[in-house]
């Protein structure tokens, strides 16, 4: 969120002072600043999305693993899994 606030602040500053920026030839410097801030924001969003996806994957995998392990433990060595034993 901090990157987004910084990006909005720089963008609004550019829009307010566009004549001065063009007059002095500072377009490149401001473009570099805005693109750097946007890059940081995209990196943060990508990391957040990756962590969210990993948490969903671990939740789904853990329920599958617990169910599978419970089935194996109830069957035990030499026993067959039947409908009566699973209740």
C-alpha positions in Angstrom: 0.0 0.0 0.0 2.9 2.3 0.7 4.2 1.9 -2.9 0.7 2.8 -4.2 0.6 5.9 -2.1 4.0 7.0 -3.3 3.1 6.3 -6.9 -0.1 8.4 -6.6 1.8 11.2 -4.9 4.5 11.3 -7.7 1.9 11.0 -10.4 -0.2 13.8 -9.0 2.9 15.9 -8.7 3.7 15.3 -12.3 0.2 16.2 -13.4 0.3 19.4 -11.4 3.7 20.6 -12.6 3.6 19.2 -16.2 4.6 22.6 -17.7 7.6 23.0 -15.5 8.7 19.5 -16.0 8.5 19.8 -19.8 10.1 23.3 -19.8 13.2 22.0 -17.8 13.4 18.7 -19.7 12.8 16.5 -16.6 10.5 14.0 -18.3 13.1 11.2 -18.2 13.9 11.7 -14.5 10.2 11.6 -13.5 9.5 8.7 -15.8 12.3 6.8 -14.2 10.9 7.5 -10.7 7.4 6.5 -11.7 8.5 3.3 -13.3 10.7 2.4 -10.3 7.8 2.9 -7.9 5.5 0.9 -10.2 8.1 -1.9 -10.4 8.2 -2.1 -6.6 4.4 -2.2 -6.4 4.2 -5.0 -9.0 6.9 -7.0 -7.1 4.9 -6.6 -3.9 1.7 -7.7 -5.6 3.4 -10.6 -7.2 4.9 -11.8 -3.9 1.5 -11.4 -2.2 -0.3 -13.4 -4.9 2.4 -16.1 -4.7 2.1 -16.4 -0.9 -1.7 -16.5 -1.2 -1.5 -19.3 -3.8 0.9 -21.3 -1.7 -1.3 -21.0 1.4 -4.3 -22.3 -0.6 -2.2 -25.1 -2.1 -1.0 -26.1 1.4 -4.5 -26.1 2.8 -5.8 -28.3 0.0 -2.8 -30.6 0.1 -3.0 -31.0 3.9 -6.7 -32.1 3.9 -5.9 -34.7 1.2 -2.8 -36.0 3.1 -4.7 -36.2 6.4 -7.5 -38.1 4.7 -5.1 -40.5 3.0 -3.1 -41.1 6.1 -6.2 -41.8 8.1 -7.3 -44.4 5.6 -3.9 -46.1 5.6 -3.8 -46.1 9.5 -7.3 -47.5 9.8 -6.6 -50.3 7.4 -3.3 -51.2 9.1 -1.0 -53.9 7.9 -2.8 -57.0 6.6 -6.3 -55.4 6.8 -8.4 -54.4 3.9 -10.3 -51.2 3.8 -14.0 -51.8 3.8 -17.1 -49.7 4.2 -17.7 -50.9 7.8 -14.2 -50.0 9.0 -14.3 -46.5 7.6 -17.4 -45.5 9.8 
